[in-house]
Amino acid sequence: MPSLRYLSPSWGLQDSPVTGPFLLSQPPAYSLKVTVVRAKNLLAKDANGFSDPYCMLGILIGQSPREQGEKKERKFSFRKRKEKVEKRNSARDVLPAKYIQVTEVKNSTLNPVWNEHFLFEIDDASNDQLHLDIWDHDDDVSVAEACKKLNEVIGFKGMGRYFKQIVKSARANGMAGASEDNADDFLGCLNIPIREIPVTGLDKWFKLEPRSSSSRVQGDCHLILKLITTQRHTSMSQRMSGFQVHGLLLSQLLKFEHGQDQVRLRDCRFSQPVLIGCLGWGPLRHWQTSSQHHQACGLDYCYLLELLGTIQEQWGEAATALPREQEESLANSFISFVEHALLLLRQLRELFPVTNSNAVSRLEFLLRWATQGWLGGRAMCVYVCVLGSAKGNENDLLLQPGLGCLPGLISLADAVYDDLQASHSVYGRLFVSLFSSLPRDSSALALAGFHTQFLPAIRLWLHTLRDKTRQRLQRAVDVDKLEPMDATSKHSSSAADATLCFSQTQELWAQLAWPESAEALDLVTQLTEDICEAALYYPELVRRKVDTRPLALGEAVSEPLCIALNNVEHVRKATGQVLRGLEWPEPGGGSPGSLPRALKSQLLAMDEDLQREARNMIAHLTAKMVGDIKKYVQHISLSPDSIQNEEAIAPLMKYLDDKLILLSDSLVKENLCRVLEALWDLLLQVILQALGANRDVSAEFYRRFYYTLEALVDFFHAEGQGLPLESLRDGHYKTLEEELRLNKCSTNECIEQYYLDKLKQRSMEQNKYGRLSVRCYYEAAEQRLAVEVLHAADLIALDANGLSDPFVIVELCPHHIFPLARSQRTQVKTKTLHPVYDELFHFSVPAELCRRRAACVVFTVMDHDWLSTNDFAGEAALALSSISGLSRPQVGSSVRSMQPTTLHLRRPKANVKSALRMLEGRMDREAQEFVKKLKEMEKSMGDD
């Protein structure tokens, strides 16, 4: 009756009987769904300590209260002893059953698992009962088959079923004369009145009961029971399915609930949940009706969340048995609710303001619903879009032109900031806490192709970024005072602004994380080009600023110029790091850790361009020092020979020391090295110019500059703290050092250097001029040098017939060491390129002269011409300090057994001819004779 009192006002019936489309022409038809799940702890009836249990169940037809009173002392059982059944005199002693059904027999177990489903029609839900017996199967007769056959024969609706007929049928089909020993043993029974089954169904363990006080049973049985309607005879049910009718009923009840309580409109729940459960179809139908009603009149999100939780718990079993109509209806309800939820999230700031705690609570339940997979990543996208929307309307704030708008702008900025902070603290906490547990790689969260809509905007952003970067660099240089930012840095504020601008661009690109690799490659290539262009634009701006600053009187090295150099170096390093930090997609799936070839080439080009800009600025710096350096070098060249070298070069060294102290304090290490290299090259050029302007000077002049050169090497090397020796002694240094070394020597020392250079030569074309085999040794007893000319091979052809007439000139050099040793020559071997001489020559010279560093024996191969001068074929030199008898003791008997020495003929190289150039300017007789001899030999070489 409470349910009737609740339903009557729901349809506006008050005390009137039910009318309208829901008028019943006939009572509804009910059915009972029974699932026999399992049993446990049954009694063991077999000798092996187990049983072979099976279940027999059916519906006991309802009895009048009087009949129930008469038989309340006796419990029904499907199976009675045969003799007890035969003693009954009337059919009333045996209670009829509807469609008795049997489970399978589970052998040798006390905890059987069946999981079998049965459906029984119910005639009288108020009086009928579900009866279940559990038996131990002990014979070979199939009781289930007997039940099946009996139901086929006597299957009329309403006719009772008697178990003794089943027993007789089973025994008739079994063995004749079956004894009572193989009769099935009783394990327990259950009697469940239909009226005690709730509308939501039963899912519980039932304790087995005995059929009499003398029966001994134990154990429990797990059953799932649900009472359903299979047919309703109403005018609406004739044109609608029961599922649709049920939805209309729930919708009507929801409307009634809202009409009863307008205050708690959004927190509505059914006040009669049991009655709602009577309508059937469970949480699926409840969800569809409630979600549809929620879109018009909001319901409690917690209630909707509970419905979804129930659906998810029962989905595995319900999905397999769900009809097509209900499946489509459920899918449509989900789609409709998802769109509605997304619409609400798009109006996040209006519908769920952060200042309303109740609204935030509703948002939390909505997001919890979203995290169960129904919305996926779409909610996060909506959140990102709506979070950045500013609060308020720009028309709410009237701005005045000029400075009068400043307070209004400040108020607007503060309001926007406060609103964003509050929104982030509330919305951000909810979204992060609820969506952080979602799987990152879930396909349900993938938003395919969404980025293509932003591609035009990204390209426009890159174009705008390029222009804004140039403007920002221009402003940064304009306000820069070219002073160090702090005591620990040597660059100024504009360099810090430039690197910050580039690093922010890199961070924005990383946050963008463009998903399409081909498009990302195109975008990052354009971004790299723009960064390189901006990085090269910055040195140009700084150089202009430095050029516009006037220099103080006598100031050659200015601190602003050093700061500008450091700025360029700082930007160069930072730009390289930014470009390497860009996430470059590799086309074709390259290795993620490698840099693309395009990026490497751009990095190299940008680095070279910036270093060239730095060198240009350094050249600008050193150009201001040229005048001072020339002045101090001229002071060295004009200093008289009477003063010491240290005193002559002291002004230059002091000047360089003062300037390098300033440079060391103002420049970073990389720029200091570049400036030192430029200064070193400048000094070498100035000294070379000074040497060229001073000819016909004394050897002391060159000795002083040679001393100056070595002092400068030590100064710039600075005991390993400055430039490396390899770079100092390269390039112009070699030319200058050779000229100074040769010019500072005497004529004899210069001639000795000529022969030392000749001994150091290594022929790179060993087979071009041929080979000469000789044997040299010193005879200490006779104080003489023995030279054997054995043979030659592969000489060059100098005659018209393709052959030569070679002979060999043997002489000891230099002549000022061996003034008494006259040159000797072999016989002429005509028309051959492979002459054999086997001639021995002796030179009477002391051993100590032969051990001189430049002492050598020179073999000159000439082609004899009868009508003209002889032609030069090649020469070779052998150091005397290395021959037998001088470098090691000589054994007299082993002279002939010595291996000959093969010398490769060659012609003088440029480094040997340099000594000739040094001697040409000298006027003494020794130099002139030596130069004359060398020129005659060059003349005999001809064009070759």
HELIX and SHEET records of a PDB file:
HELIX    1   1 PRO A    2  SER A   10  1                                   9    
HELIX    2   2 GLY A   20  PHE A   22  5                                   3    
HELIX    3   3 PRO A   65  GLU A   70  1                                   6    
HELIX    4   4 LYS A   82  LYS A   87  1                                   6    
HELIX    5   5 ALA A   91  ASP A   93  5                                   3    
HELIX    6   6 VAL A  143  VAL A  153  1                                  11    
HELIX    7   7 PHE A  163  ASN A  173  1                                  11    
HELIX    8   8 GLU A  180  ASN A  182  5                                   3    
HELIX    9   9 ILE A  194  GLU A  196  5                                   3    
HELIX   10  10 GLY A  242  GLN A  260  1                                  19    
HELIX   11  11 PRO A  273  CYS A  278  1                                   6    
HELIX   12  12 GLY A  282  ALA A  296  1                                  15    
HELIX   13  13 TYR A  301  ALA A  321  1                                  21    
HELIX   14  14 ARG A  324  ARG A  346  1                                  23    
HELIX   15  15 LEU A  348  LEU A  351  1                                   4    
HELIX   16  16 SER A  357  TRP A  369  1                                  13    
HELIX   17  17 ALA A  370  TRP A  374  3                                   5    
HELIX   18  18 ARG A  378  LEU A  387  1                                  10    
HELIX   19  19 GLU A  394  ASP A  396  5                                   3    
HELIX   20  20 GLY A  402  CYS A  405  5                                   4    
HELIX   21  21 LEU A  406  SER A  423  1                                  18    
HELIX   22  22 HIS A  424  GLY A  428  3                                   5    
HELIX   23  23 ARG A  429  PHE A  435  1                                   7    
HELIX   24  24 SER A  443  LEU A  445  5                                   3    
HELIX   25  25 PHE A  450  PHE A  454  5                                   5    
HELIX   26  26 LEU A  455  ASP A  478  1                                  24    
HELIX   27  27 SER A  493  LEU A  512  1                                  20    
HELIX   28  28 SER A  517  THR A  548  1                                  32    
HELIX   29  29 GLU A  559  GLY A  581  1                                  23    
HELIX   30  30 ARG A  597  ALA A  623  1                                  27    
HELIX   31  31 VAL A  626  LEU A  638  1                                  13    
HELIX   32  32 ASN A  645  SER A  666  1                                  22    
HELIX   33  33 LYS A  669  GLY A  692  1                                  24    
HELIX   34  34 ALA A  699  HIS A  717  1                                  19    
HELIX   35  35 ALA A  718  GLY A  720  5                                   3    
HELIX   36  36 LEU A  725  LEU A  728  1                                   4    
HELIX   37  37 HIS A  732  ASN A  743  1                                  12    
HELIX   38  38 THR A  747  LYS A  760  1                                  14    
HELIX   39  39 ALA A  847  CYS A  850  1                                   4    
HELIX   40  40 LEU A  880  SER A  882  5                                   3    
HELIX   41  41 GLY A  892  SER A  894  5                                   3    
HELIX   42  42 ALA A  910  GLU A  920  1                                  11    
HELIX   43  43 ARG A  925  MET A  941  1                                  17    
SHEET    1   A 4 VAL A 113  ILE A 122  0                                        
SHEET    2   A 4 LEU A  24  LYS A  40 -1                                        
SHEET    3   A 4 ASP A 220  THR A 234 -1                                        
SHEET    4   A 4 LEU A 202  LYS A 207 -1                                        
SHEET    1   B 4 ALA A  97  VAL A 102  0                                        
SHEET    2   B 4 PRO A  53  LEU A  60 -1                                        
SHEET    3   B 4 GLN A 129  ASP A 136 -1                                        
SHEET    4   B 4 ASP A 185  PRO A 193 -1                                        
SHEET    1   C 4 VAL A 836  PHE A 843  0                                        
SHEET    2   C 4 ARG A 784  ALA A 793 -1                                        
SHEET    3   C 4 ARG A 771  GLU A 779 -1                                        
SHEET    4   C 4 THR A 901  HIS A 904 -1                                        
SHEET    1   D 4 GLN A 824  ARG A 825  0                                        
SHEET    2   D 4 PRO A 806  CYS A 813 -1                                        
SHEET    3   D 4 CYS A 856  ASP A 863 -1                                        
SHEET    4   D 4 ASP A 871  ALA A 879 -1                                        
END                                                                             
